[in-house]
Amino acid sequence: MKKQILVTGGTGYIGSHTTVELQKNGYEVVIADNLSNSKIEVLDGIEEISGIRPIFEKVDLSEKIETDKLFEKYSNLKAIIHFAASKAVGESVENPLLYYRNNLNSLMNVLENMKNNKVYNLVFSSSCTVYGQPDQLPVTESTPRKEAESPYGNTKSISEDIIRDTIKAHPELKGIALRYFNPIGAHPSAIIGELPLGVPNNLIPFLTQTVAGIRPELNVFGSDYNTPDGSCIRDYINVIDLAKAHVVAIERLLKDEQDFHYEYFNVGTGKGVSVLEIIETFERATGEKVPHKIVDRRPGDIEKIYADTSFANKTLGWKSQCTLEETLLSAWKWQIAIAQLKSN
């Protein structure tokens, strides 16, 4: 019998790619999503790639009664991957209460139901934003967390604390927080990818939409940062590599001999790349020009951050594999596929 995994936010960008990888590795997936930032058609793409349609429940996990009913219905869950959260830095600065209410309530409702329904294993979608602007680079897991630069980042820090404290009080529970750096790209089939509703908040979908003619030009926020070319530096990881890290984390949790209770890992490539380098690499990989202009800095952005991934490499046996060129090319192929779907 297949082990059943609940993937919250599973029709979203990272959730959908992780669902594909879980199903490829023999797990049965139940997706819970309120479709606030994703589309139900993503299920068709998951099924087309994997040959399996995951179970789907439309649920707002920030509502306790809805979450309770979900756990009552699925009594054989072995683990949970919790993606469901609002995630745009800029929007969180403008509307902090939305972020605190949605991101924290949903997590607490999930943890309460795990405790009450004897579901012992959690993988949490965390973020490198918990480090703020680090004093030293690259960032290791022992790098001190700093006060967040945005309400979104703060919800990730608070969520990690909630998980840690809950597991300490209930040691039958186990948790792994994966601190993502910057996920980009799409499935190589171009059947699923990042599909933001409305104007994109993340760099790559805005970039590809600009090249496709949907946006007039890409804004590069700031040219006076203390970096080689003046633009922000991030650690960009392929979404498939990130999805595979979740599968490895689930397998680690489900091994009965593991005696840890709560762990956290950096999930990145270990290399920092500037926004202007992303534009240059995209143009080289695709042969397309990226119309762009330099504008003022954006509130909530940090200057530079990239990971030391050696702990995840050694402990999880996981390492990023995809090159930046192939990752950016996959994002462009996904953008072309979206355009073709809309024209049909």
Secondary structure as UniProt FT lines:
FT   STRAND          4..8
FT   TURN            9..11
FT   HELIX           13..24
FT   TURN            25..26
FT   STRAND          28..33
FT   TURN            40..41
FT   HELIX           42..50
FT   STRAND          55..58
FT   TURN            61..62
FT   HELIX           64..73
FT   STRAND          77..82
FT   HELIX           89..94
FT   HELIX           96..117
FT   STRAND          121..127
FT   HELIX           128..131
FT   TURN            141..142
FT   HELIX           151..169
FT   TURN            171..172
FT   STRAND          174..180
FT   STRAND          182..184
FT   TURN            188..189
FT   HELIX           203..211
FT   TURN            212..213
FT   STRAND          218..221
FT   TURN            228..229
FT   STRAND          233..234
FT   STRAND          236..238
FT   HELIX           239..254
FT   TURN            256..257
FT   STRAND          262..267
FT   STRAND          273..274
FT   HELIX           275..286
FT   STRAND          292..295
FT   TURN            299..300
FT   HELIX           310..315
FT   HELIX           324..343
//
